[in-house]
Amino acid sequence: MAKQKKKPEIVLNNFVAKHMHEANQSQVFVDRKKNAKRGYSKHKQGRYSDDYRPFALILFNLIFVAI
């Protein structure tokens, strides 16, 4: 009897498992409740002055009156 030829096995690469050590790393999280008690806010409120607002309201009214 002749020997049967072996079929090459298909290699399936798991790219998620291969690169998981690069992406999945521990991080230190900031306690938001403590920061809120200290007065920290992520998005600062009131950074812009109100000087431009009357001008913008006049333009806004002119546009709607023209329509």
MODELLER restraints for C-alpha pairs under 7 A, 6 or more apart:
rsr = mdl.restraints
at = mdl.atoms
